[in-house]
C-alpha cells in the first residue's frame, strides 16, 4: 500500500556570511522561493554572520512579512551580541523570534 509523505513546512537556512547589500538580492530570492514552496516555519542560522546592513534588515523584514501572510513564522538563531542588540533596539524581536548565540 502506498503512503503519502507529508511535505515538511520547516526549513533552516545558514547564510554563513554577512547579510549585506552585495548578497541581499540573491538571498531574498532564495528565502521567498522557500515561502512559495510551502515553508511556513523558517529559521535562519546566523552562525558566521558578523554584520547585517540596512539592506539585509530589509530582506529579513520582507521574509517575515511573506511568512506572516501565510500564517508562518521566522526565527533567527545563533545571533551575535552586537546583532542581537541591533535587533532589540529596532524592536524586531516583537516581529520574529531572535535567539542569541550560546
Secondary structure by P-SEA (a helix, b strand, c coil): cbbbbccccbbbbbccccccccaaaaaaaaaaaaaaacccbbbbbccccccccaaaaaaaaaaaaaaaaacbbbbbccccaaaaaaaaaacccccbbbbccc
